[in-house]
Amino acid sequence: MATARRRTVLLVLCGLVVVVALAALAIGVDRANDPGKGIPRADAIQRAWQHMDPGGVAVASAELRHDFQTGFDLPTHSWAWVVTFTGQWRLLCSGHDPSGACDPTTEWVAIDYHTGDWIASQYSYPNRR
């Protein structure tokens, strides 16, 4: 009788250990996708405006991105705000428009989510047909 009781207690304890281990694993996986505390979206947009070249007229989007790669020779940023602006920039003028207008395009500005520091900026060139 005592042996059966010990086995039952041992089984219950092993079950609890398994449940606790699985819960810890689930929390760990969830934490990997949690950016933690960082600057709010509105602050990221304000900081991005300061690094955007003249010619921008509006914010098209502001997205929080995980493992952001700039495409430049910079390290991957764990979490970054990527703010995209619409506008017309003189360096992107095609010269085919008799009015001298520039092709509308976008520029993205990446801001570090945790520090609020500027990471990089890049124009997106319009597709030509």
Legacy VTK file of the C-alpha trace (Angstrom):
# vtk DataFile Version 3.0
C-alpha trace
ASCII
DATASET POLYDATA
POINTS 129 float
0.000 0.000 0.000
2.808 2.431 0.874
4.595 1.619 -2.375
1.479 2.378 -4.424
1.082 5.666 -2.569
4.724 6.597 -3.258
4.277 5.824 -6.945
1.189 8.017 -7.095
2.984 10.901 -5.375
5.983 10.418 -7.650
3.745 10.435 -10.738
1.981 13.603 -9.583
5.322 15.311 -8.902
6.682 14.274 -12.312
3.518 15.600 -13.941
3.944 18.917 -12.132
7.576 19.145 -13.234
6.530 18.573 -16.849
3.776 21.209 -16.620
6.148 23.750 -15.051
8.830 23.019 -17.680
6.343 23.442 -20.533
5.016 26.677 -19.030
8.550 28.042 -18.674
9.296 27.110 -22.268
6.111 28.793 -23.484
6.944 31.959 -21.556
10.477 31.944 -22.964
9.232 31.616 -26.537
6.676 34.346 -25.971
9.377 36.658 -24.529
11.460 36.238 -27.704
8.628 37.893 -29.640
8.044 40.590 -27.008
9.919 43.805 -27.763
9.807 44.947 -24.151
9.749 48.619 -23.256
10.563 51.068 -26.027
9.537 54.385 -27.495
5.902 54.802 -28.531
4.851 54.965 -32.181
4.133 58.720 -32.011
7.663 59.418 -30.703
9.177 57.251 -33.439
7.280 59.226 -36.087
8.401 62.542 -34.600
12.049 61.408 -34.513
11.806 60.037 -38.052
10.583 63.433 -39.339
13.848 64.924 -38.036
15.873 62.534 -40.226
13.732 62.692 -43.335
14.934 64.747 -46.279
12.945 67.807 -47.411
10.245 66.852 -49.886
8.299 64.542 -47.628
4.672 65.435 -47.192
2.976 62.694 -45.153
3.468 59.557 -43.098
2.347 56.513 -45.075
3.005 53.965 -42.307
4.885 53.297 -39.076
5.580 49.637 -38.352
7.429 47.922 -35.523
9.707 45.315 -37.107
11.602 42.458 -35.483
15.171 41.636 -36.638
15.179 44.584 -39.020
17.890 44.598 -41.679
18.569 47.904 -43.419
20.107 46.457 -46.550
23.241 48.449 -45.775
26.350 47.161 -44.050
24.769 47.621 -40.608
23.994 45.040 -37.929
20.488 43.618 -37.659
18.390 45.576 -35.177
16.356 43.454 -32.803
13.420 45.887 -32.845
12.993 48.984 -34.998
10.279 51.399 -35.979
10.229 51.776 -39.758
8.412 54.977 -40.692
7.571 55.458 -44.380
6.929 58.925 -45.800
5.413 59.943 -49.121
6.669 62.930 -51.051
8.662 64.235 -53.980
12.410 64.534 -53.785
14.426 66.568 -56.302
17.085 63.912 -56.681
14.423 61.528 -57.972
13.146 63.782 -60.762
12.972 61.894 -64.034
13.056 64.924 -66.329
10.337 63.516 -68.565
7.591 65.719 -67.148
7.457 69.102 -68.958
6.173 70.780 -65.787
9.405 69.831 -64.002
7.501 67.868 -61.372
9.222 64.992 -59.642
7.850 61.465 -59.535
6.064 60.769 -56.255
7.926 58.209 -54.204
8.595 57.181 -50.613
11.404 57.316 -48.094
11.661 55.064 -45.064
13.428 56.037 -41.860
14.353 53.377 -39.291
14.414 54.320 -35.603
15.731 52.014 -32.866
12.762 50.910 -30.768
14.649 50.864 -27.472
16.848 53.983 -27.740
15.013 56.161 -30.247
18.246 56.576 -32.226
18.265 56.912 -36.001
19.399 53.728 -37.756
19.153 54.464 -41.488
17.040 56.029 -44.236
16.425 55.036 -47.842
14.356 56.181 -50.813
12.130 53.774 -52.661
12.445 54.499 -56.335
9.289 54.425 -58.483
8.942 51.596 -60.976
9.266 52.666 -64.586
7.468 50.908 -67.415
LINES 1 130
129 0 1 2 3 4 5 6 7 8 9 10 11 12 13 14 15 16 17 18 19 20 21 22 23 24 25 26 27 28 29 30 31 32 33 34 35 36 37 38 39 40 41 42 43 44 45 46 47 48 49 50 51 52 53 54 55 56 57 58 59 60 61 62 63 64 65 66 67 68 69 70 71 72 73 74 75 76 77 78 79 80 81 82 83 84 85 86 87 88 89 90 91 92 93 94 95 96 97 98 99 100 101 102 103 104 105 106 107 108 109 110 111 112 113 114 115 116 117 118 119 120 121 122 123 124 125 126 127 128
